């Protein structure tokens, strides 16, 4: 469930988060590797590596939402940005994208005792 305290619309997130959402929508299916996170925000300069998945006999082009200026964020997007805030500073080794949405991520964490 989306909390009122968390951004729930595209226009309510930071510019770097909006750029990342647009990148995910453009990719549609694939991975984003080596995404740097600083202060809970994605760093897109330099851009991370993109691994595009091509599905035959299926629509793999960009999401139609790319043409919309503002919309409600899906629960997966809100949860993903919650995870970035928890991470704080770090690198997302791999962020899997399905249907333009974050699906799964792997993060390299230092061992802590």
VOBA-1610 file (N, C-alpha, C; in pm, whole numbers, padded with zeros to 5 digits, always signed):
BEGIN
Unk+00084-00118+00000Unk+00000+00000+00000Unk+00088+00124+00000Unk+00051+00226-00077Unk+00129+00348-00089Unk+00090+00443+00023Unk+00189+00488+00097Unk+00166+00580+00207Unk+00158+00722+00154Unk+00078+00807+00221Unk+00067+00947+00180Unk+00198+01019+00199Unk+00286+00972+00288Unk+00413+01038+00313Unk+00513+01012+00201Unk+00492+00910+00122Unk+00583+00876+00013Unk+00530+00934-00117Unk+00621+00978-00205Unk+00575+01026-00336Unk+00500+00916-00409Unk+00384+00951-00466Unk+00304+00851-00535Unk+00274+00889-00680Unk+00329+01003-00724Unk+00311+01046-00863Unk+00447+01078-00922Unk+00457+01066-01053Unk+00583+01093-01121Unk+00635+01233-01088Unk+00548+01332-01088Unk+00591+01469-01065Unk+00633+01496-00920Unk+00608+01401-00829Unk+00643+01420-00688Unk+00780+01363-00651Unk+00848+01299-00746Unk+00980+01242-00717Unk+01088+01335-00770Unk+01211+01313-00726Unk+01324+01396-00768Unk+01348+01383-00919Unk+01421+01478-00974Unk+01449+01474-01117Unk+01531+01351-01154Unk+01625+01309-01068Unk+01702+01188-01099Unk+01614+01064-01094Unk+01518+01062-01002Unk+01425+00948-00996Unk+01334+00947-01118Unk+01289+01064-01163Unk+01207+01072-01286Unk+01286+01021-01405Unk+01413+01061-01415Unk+01497+01014-01526Unk+01511+00862-01524Unk+01526+00805-01404Unk+01539+00660-01392Unk+01408+00590-01430Unk+01296+00645-01387Unk+01166+00588-01426Unk+01153+00589-01577Unk+01189+00699-01640Unk+01181+00709-01787Unk+01277+00611-01853Unk+01394+00591-01795Unk+01489+00493-01848Unk+01430+00353-01840Unk+01366+00319-01727Unk+01304+00187-01713Unk+01191+00169-01815Unk+01110+00274-01836Unk+01000+00266-01933Unk+01054+00249-02074Unk+01163+00317-02104Unk+01224+00307-02236Unk+01282+00168-02259Unk+01344+00112-02157Unk+01401-00023-02166Unk+01291-00128-02178Unk+01188-00119-02098Unk+01074-00209-02094Unk+01110-00348-02041Unk+01201-00419-02105Unk+01248-00550-02059Unk+01399-00552-02064Unk+01463-00592-01954Unk+01608-00601-01953Unk+01664-00575-01815Unk+01789-00522-01812Unk+01858-00496-01686Unk+01929-00362-01693Unk+01942-00303-01577Unk+02028-00187-01559Unk+02136-00232-01462Unk+02261-00230-01506Unk+02372-00279-01425Unk+02459-00165-01376Unk+02503-00173-01252Unk+02596-00076-01198Unk+02535+00060-01167Unk+02412+00061-01118Unk+02345+00186-01085Unk+02395+00238-00950Unk+02457+00354-00952Unk+02509+00416-00831Unk+02396+00487-00757Unk+02397+00474-00624Unk+02297+00540-00539Unk+02373+00623-00436Unk+02339+00751-00426Unk+02399+00841-00327Unk+02288+00913-00252Unk+02293+00904-00121Unk+02190+00969-00040Unk+02050+00921-00071Unk+02039+00794-00111Unk+01909+00736-00142Unk+01854+00774-00278Unk+01935+00844-00359Unk+01892+00888-00491Unk+01977+00822-00599Unk+01915+00786-00714Unk+01993+00729-00823Unk+02084+00834-00885Unk+02205+00792-00923Unk+02301+00878-00990Unk+02309+00832-01135Unk+02274+00920-01227Unk+02270+00882-01368Unk+02377+00953-01451Unk+02480+01000-01386Unk+02593+01062-01455Unk+02721+01008-01393Unk+02784+00911-01458Unk+02754+00859-01591Unk+02637+00760-01586Unk+02580+00738-01704Unk+02468+00644-01714Unk+02516+00502-01686Unk+02433+00423-01617Unk+02469+00282-01594Unk+02460+00203-01725Unk+02512+00082-01721Unk+02504-00005-01839Unk+02363-00060-01852Unk+02313-00063-01974Unk+02179-00113-02005Unk+02193-00244-02082Unk+02124-00346-02037Unk+02118-00474-02107Unk+01973-00492-02151Unk+01949-00478-02280Unk+01814-00486-02334Unk+01777-00631-02364Unk+01658-00672-02324Unk+01606-00805-02353Unk+01514-00792-02474Unk+01537-00875-02573Unk+01452-00876-02692Unk+01369-01003-02689Unk+01238-00986-02690Unk+01146-01099-02687Unk+01082-01109-02826Unk+01101-01220-02891Unk+01046-01239-03024Unk+00895-01262-03017Unk+00825-01214-03118Unk+00680-01225-03126Unk+00612-01161-03005Unk+00671-01055-02957Unk+00618-00984-02842Unk+00656-00837-02855Unk+00580-00751-02792Unk+00612-00610-02794Unk+00723-00582-02694Unk+00838-00536-02743Unk+00951-00509-02656Unk+00992-00362-02661Unk+00920-00280-02732Unk+00954-00139-02744Unk+00924-00064-02615Unk+00949+00066-02615Unk+00924+00149-02497Unk+00778+00144-02453Unk+00756+00173-02326Unk+00622+00175-02268Unk+00544+00297-02317Unk+00413+00285-02334Unk+00332+00399-02379Unk+00329+00513-02276Unk+00361+00485-02149Unk+00362+00588-02046Unk+00467+00696-02070Unk+00563+00667-02158Unk+00666+00768-02189Unk+00603+00896-02242Unk+00486+00887-02303Unk+00419+01003-02361Unk+00335+01080-02260Unk+00328+01033-02135Unk+00243+01096-02034Unk+00331+01176-01938Unk+00293+01300-01910Unk+00371+01387-01823Unk+00365+01350-01675Unk+00251+01299-01630Unk+00236+01266-01489Unk+00139+01149-01475Unk+00164+01063-01379Unk+00078+00948-01354Unk+00108+00894-01215Unk+00016+00813-01163Unk+00039+00745-01035Unk+00149+00642-01051Unk+00238+00636-00955Unk+00345+00537-00958Unk+00292+00402-00914Unk+00332+00299-00984Unk+00295+00162-00946Unk+00364+00126-00814Unk+00305+00032-00742Unk+00358-00010-00612Unk+00503-00056-00623Unk+00539-00124-00733Unk+00677-00171-00750Unk+00776-00055-00753Unk+00737+00056-00816Unk+00824+00172-00826Unk+00840+00237-00689Unk+00731+00251-00616Unk+00736+00310-00482Unk+00824+00224-00391Unk+00806+00092-00396Unk+00887+00002-00313Unk+01034+00008-00352Unk+01063+00018-00482Unk+01200+00029-00529Unk+01266+00154-00472Unk+01198+00268-00478Unk+01256+00392-00424Unk+01268+00386-00272Unk+01179+00314-00204Unk+01196+00290-00060Unk+01327+00217-00035Unk+01356+00118-00118Unk+01480+00041-00104Unk+01603+00128-00129Unk+01593+00223-00222Unk+01706+00314-00246Unk+01733+00398-00121Unk+01627+00443-00056Unk+01644+00522+00067Unk+01707+00438+00177Unk+01668+00312+00187Unk+01728+00222+00286Unk+01875+00200+00253Unk+01907+00182+00126Unk+02045+00161+00082Unk+02131+00283+00115Unk+02078+00402+00091Unk+02155+00524+00117Unk+02261+00547+00013Unk+02379+00491+00034Unk+02490+00499-00061Unk+02532+00358-00097Unk+02547+00334-00226Unk+02589+00201-00269Unk+02575+00186-00420Unk+02586+00062-00462Unk+02575+00029-00605Unk+02477-00086-00620Unk+02381-00067-00706Unk+02291-00176-00742Unk+02360-00251-00855Unk+02404-00371-00825Unk+02476-00450-00925Unk+02388-00474-01047Unk+02263-00512-01023Unk+02173-00542-01134Unk+02029-00512-01092Unk+01960-00438-01177Unk+01819-00407-01157Unk+01743-00465-01276Unk+01663-00567-01251Unk+01587-00632-01358Unk+01458-00555-01380Unk+01430-00528-01507Unk+01312-00451-01549Unk+01220-00541-01629Unk+01092-00544-01590Unk+00989-00618-01666Unk+00870-00525-01684Unk+00824-00512-01808Unk+00711-00425-01841Unk+00737-00281-01795Unk+00864-00239-01802Unk+00900-00103-01765Unk+00904-00077-01616Unk+00891-00182-01535Unk+00887-00168-01389Unk+01003-00244-01325Unk+01053-00193-01211Unk+01155-00269-01140Unk+01097-00400-01090Unk+01169-00508-01114Unk+01119-00641-01076Unk+01204-00703-00965Unk+01337-00693-00980Unk+01428-00754-00884Unk+01561-00681-00893Unk+01631-00670-00778Unk+01763-00608-00782Unk+01859-00686-00694Unk+01986-00678-00731Unk+02091-00734-00647Unk+02184-00619-00608Unk+02220-00617-00481Unk+02301-00509-00426Unk+02422-00569-00358Unk+02537-00509-00384Unk+02658-00551-00315Unk+02669-00472-00186Unk+02665-00544-00073Unk+02677-00481+00059Unk+02805-00526+00125Unk+02869-00437+00199Unk+02985-00484+00279Unk+02935-00573+00393Unk+03015-00672+00427Unk+02978-00760+00538Unk+02982-00680+00668Unk+02880-00700+00752Unk+02873-00631+00881Unk+02847-00735+00989Unk+02915-00719+01098Unk+02895-00810+01212Unk+02825-00738+01325
//
